[in-house]
Amino acid sequence: MIIYTLKKLIKQISSKRKIQFLFLLLFTTFSALLEMLSIYSIVPFIGLVTNEDYVGNIPYIKDFLVTDDRNKAVMIYGLLFSFLYILNAISRIFLIYCTARLSKITTAELSINLYESKLYGSYSNYIVENSANIISAITQKVYDTGKVLGAIINIISGGIIFLSIIAILIIINPQVMIISILFFTILYFSISLLTKKRIAESSRIIHLSQNDVVKCLQNGIGAIRNIILDKTQNFYTKLFKEKSFNLARQSAFIQFIQSSPRYIFEALGVCLFVILLIYWNATKSEEEFLIIFPTLAALAIGSQRILPLLNALYINIVTIKSSFAQVAAVTDILSNYSLSKKENIKIKKKDINFKNLISFKDVSFSYDKRSNILQDVNFEIKKGSIIGIIGKTGEGKSTFLDLLTGLLEPQKGAIYIDSCKLSKDECDSWQSKVSHVPQKIFLSDDSFLENIAFGKEKEKINKEKVELVSKQSQIHELIIKSEGGYNKKVGEQGISLSGGQIQRIGLARALYKEAELIVLDEATNSLDGYTEKMIMEEINNLSKDLTVVIVSHNLDTLKDCDVIFEVKNKKVIQVPK
């Protein structure tokens, strides 16, 4: 299961990053060779220092140096040993930098793809997803996935270096190294088996707790007015505390499992080395001990390199196991997005023209595919008309608007723009002609200018056009009287503005788009009677080619509409004015 999930994850990595990873592997191999040479070079160097006759036994050296030129041999091998160690240190530092950079940049790309998947994904999928799950995936789970990517790179690079050191130490002393490898392998697998189930359970709890923490934050911040008025701060704090501590406890356990074996490995490694020294001291003469001392030094330095690598390999394996649930969540989202992109490539985007009529023909829609919200709906909207929509809460007004604007597709029947059936091929073209003003307007913590020309780069905003639509939506006077005018920031969600002022900014935003169809979804409910009257007069005075659909509970708002429809009993029927 873990291997399958990791394969899915690797498929989501760009070709450019995969090529960089291959170059990283090549450099890792070079670094491993340096590691082997630096360890092996200690043997002749220590031998030359401790044994006067050692120079005659070294290949190559005896061909270039006379036997009594021991000092020169010590100096040459000392400089060679130091040079190799410095070069090896530089290569390892560079390897750490490249590994960290590659894993972090790849993580950022995955995070961007996750965010993109939600913005470009279908609206029908979005409305059935929990927003807390989406936010935690983009802000938390993707970074756990990044840790897994880093762990995979470290396992491969560390594994190459680890095996290289093992190989050179086996060449130096096969018996000792084989015994040591078997001992530490059995120890690692024992620890791994003992903690396997607990790590999997902690991974699952961390995955769920991340969603819960984000959900608690959303609930607390979203209901701040009610929380202050109802004095329920203690309830929300207690709930957030419970979820945060649960996440912290499981994360702490994973960190403990990752870090603690290091000290076991180090302690047992030292014990093994001491036992070896005691054995050699008891069984070898002084002359024999001097001969094997260089080997002993190489084993000591090799072990000093191996133990941190062994511990790092263990930590990285635990990281992969403990982040499995988070990686699975991320890869599922990205895999579905990859499939949808392949489907979108097949779509042949076509332009659609709206000159005469919007027609609903036998349109039905259901969210659960069992009970229809709308059923066999038939009606028409003429271009340039102002249409009123009424209906009780829950009757399907919002669903009707989502179908009209192309956010949802009918499960039966079809919507026609003039004589052209609205399908995926024409959807982008149709939505470019539609503006939607919801009851709750989203405002970013930017200027009036940027909020009206929403989604446009500031240097590309047409300021004259912004002023024109601001006058039409009755917000211009408020803006020019404020300090900073159109460049004044509105605050997060327009905190310093009234509900009516926010609605007027939303209307100005819709007019700025120069759409052919404007949908006002109870957008005038927050306005006072005078302002609502002024705005409705402005709407009536707009181009006769502009089609307006107004949803409202207030029949007075709809009195100037050309036609009024009521959403009732799964139908959209015309009612007398």
Rosetta blueprint (number, residue, H / E / L):
1 M L
2 I H
3 I H
4 Y H
5 T H
6 L H
7 K H
8 K H
9 L H
10 I H
11 K H
12 Q L
13 I L
14 S L
15 S H
16 K H
17 R H
18 K H
19 I H
20 Q H
21 F H
22 L H
23 F H
24 L H
25 L H
26 L H
27 F H
28 T H
29 T H
30 F H
31 S H
32 A H
33 L H
34 L H
35 E H
36 M H
37 L H
38 S H
39 I H
40 Y H
41 S L
42 I H
43 V H
44 P H
45 F H
46 I H
47 G H
48 L H
49 V H
50 T H
51 N L
52 E L
53 D L
54 Y H
55 V H
56 G H
57 N H
58 I L
59 P L
60 Y L
61 I H
62 K H
63 D H
64 F H
65 L L
66 V L
67 T L
68 D L
69 D L
70 R H
71 N H
72 K H
73 A H
74 V H
75 M H
76 I H
77 Y H
78 G H
79 L H
80 L H
81 F H
82 S H
83 F H
84 L H
85 Y H
86 I H
87 L H
88 N H
89 A H
90 I H
91 S H
92 R H
93 I H
94 F H
95 L H
96 I H
97 Y H
98 C H
99 T H
100 A H
101 R H
102 L H
103 S H
104 K H
105 I H
106 T H
107 T H
108 A H
109 E H
110 L H
111 S H
112 I H
113 N H
114 L H
115 Y H
116 E H
117 S H
118 K H
119 L H
120 Y H
121 G L
122 S L
123 Y H
124 S H
125 N H
126 Y H
127 I L
128 V L
129 E L
130 N L
131 S H
132 A H
133 N H
134 I H
135 I H
136 S H
137 A H
138 I H
139 T H
140 Q H
141 K H
142 V H
143 Y H
144 D H
145 T H
146 G H
147 K H
148 V H
149 L H
150 G H
151 A H
152 I H
153 I H
154 N H
155 I H
156 I H
157 S H
158 G H
159 G H
160 I H
161 I H
162 F H
163 L H
164 S H
165 I H
166 I H
167 A H
168 I H
169 L H
170 I H
171 I H
172 I H
173 N L
174 P H
175 Q H
176 V H
177 M H
178 I H
179 I H
180 S H
181 I H
182 L H
183 F H
184 F H
185 T H
186 I H
187 L H
188 Y H
189 F H
190 S H
191 I H
192 S H
193 L H
194 L H
195 T H
196 K H
197 K H
198 R H
199 I H
200 A H
201 E H
202 S H
203 S H
204 R H
205 I H
206 I H
207 H H
208 L H
209 S H
210 Q H
211 N H
212 D H
213 V H
214 V H
215 K H
216 C H
217 L H
218 Q H
219 N H
220 G H
221 I H
222 G H
223 A L
224 I H
225 R H
226 N H
227 I H
228 I H
229 L H
230 D H
231 K L
232 T L
233 Q H
234 N H
235 F H
236 Y H
237 T H
238 K H
239 L H
240 F H
241 K H
242 E H
243 K H
244 S H
245 F H
246 N H
247 L H
248 A H
249 R H
250 Q H
251 S H
252 A H
253 F H
254 I H
255 Q H
256 F H
257 I H
258 Q H
259 S H
260 S L
261 P H
262 R H
263 Y H
264 I H
265 F H
266 E H
267 A H
268 L H
269 G H
270 V H
271 C H
272 L H
273 F H
274 V H
275 I H
276 L H
277 L H
278 I H
279 Y H
280 W H
281 N H
282 A H
283 T H
284 K L
285 S L
286 E H
287 E H
288 E H
289 F H
290 L H
291 I H
292 I H
293 F H
294 P H
295 T H
296 L H
297 A H
298 A H
299 L H
300 A H
301 I H
302 G H
303 S H
304 Q H
305 R H
306 I H
307 L H
308 P H
309 L H
310 L H
311 N H
312 A H
313 L H
314 Y H
315 I H
316 N H
317 I H
318 V H
319 T H
320 I H
321 K H
322 S H
323 S L
324 F H
325 A H
326 Q H
327 V H
328 A H
329 A H
330 V H
331 T H
332 D H
333 I H
334 L H
335 S H
336 N H
337 Y H
338 S H
339 L H
340 S H
341 K H
342 K H
343 E H
344 N H
345 I H
346 K H
347 I L
348 K L
349 K L
350 K L
351 D L
352 I L
353 N L
354 F L
355 K L
356 N L
357 L E
358 I E
359 S E
360 F E
361 K E
362 D E
363 V E
364 S E
365 F E
366 S L
367 Y L
368 D L
369 K L
370 R L
371 S L
372 N L
373 I L
374 L E
375 Q E
376 D E
377 V E
378 N E
379 F E
380 E E
381 I E
382 K E
383 K L
384 G L
385 S L
386 I E
387 I E
388 G E
389 I E
390 I E
391 G L
392 K L
393 T L
394 G L
395 E L
396 G L
397 K H
398 S H
399 T H
400 F H
401 L H
402 D H
403 L H
404 L H
405 T L
406 G L
407 L L
408 L L
409 E L
410 P L
411 Q L
412 K E
413 G E
414 A E
415 I E
416 Y E
417 I E
418 D L
419 S L
420 C E
421 K E
422 L L
423 S L
424 K H
425 D H
426 E H
427 C H
428 D H
429 S H
430 W H
431 Q H
432 S L
433 K L
434 V E
435 S E
436 H E
437 V E
438 P L
439 Q L
440 K L
441 I L
442 F L
443 L L
444 S L
445 D L
446 D L
447 S E
448 F H
449 L H
450 E H
451 N H
452 I H
453 A L
454 F L
455 G L
456 K L
457 E L
458 K H
459 E H
460 K H
461 I L
462 N L
463 K H
464 E H
465 K H
466 V H
467 E H
468 L H
469 V H
470 S H
471 K H
472 Q H
473 S L
474 Q L
475 I L
476 H H
477 E H
478 L H
479 I H
480 I H
481 K H
482 S L
483 E L
484 G L
485 G H
486 Y H
487 N H
488 K L
489 K E
490 V L
491 G L
492 E H
493 Q H
494 G H
495 I L
496 S L
497 L L
498 S L
499 G H
500 G H
501 Q H
502 I H
503 Q H
504 R H
505 I H
506 G H
507 L H
508 A H
509 R H
510 A H
511 L H
512 Y H
513 K L
514 E L
515 A L
516 E L
517 L E
518 I E
519 V E
520 L E
521 D E
522 E L
523 A L
524 T L
525 N L
526 S L
527 L L
528 D L
529 G H
530 Y H
531 T H
532 E H
533 K H
534 M H
535 I H
536 M H
537 E H
538 E H
539 I H
540 N H
541 N H
542 L L
543 S L
544 K L
545 D L
546 L L
547 T E
548 V E
549 V E
550 I E
551 V E
552 S L
553 H L
554 N L
555 L L
556 D L
557 T L
558 L L
559 K L
560 D L
561 C L
562 D L
563 V E
564 I E
565 F E
566 E E
567 V E
568 K E
569 N L
570 K L
571 K E
572 V E
573 I E
574 Q E
575 V E
576 P L
577 K L
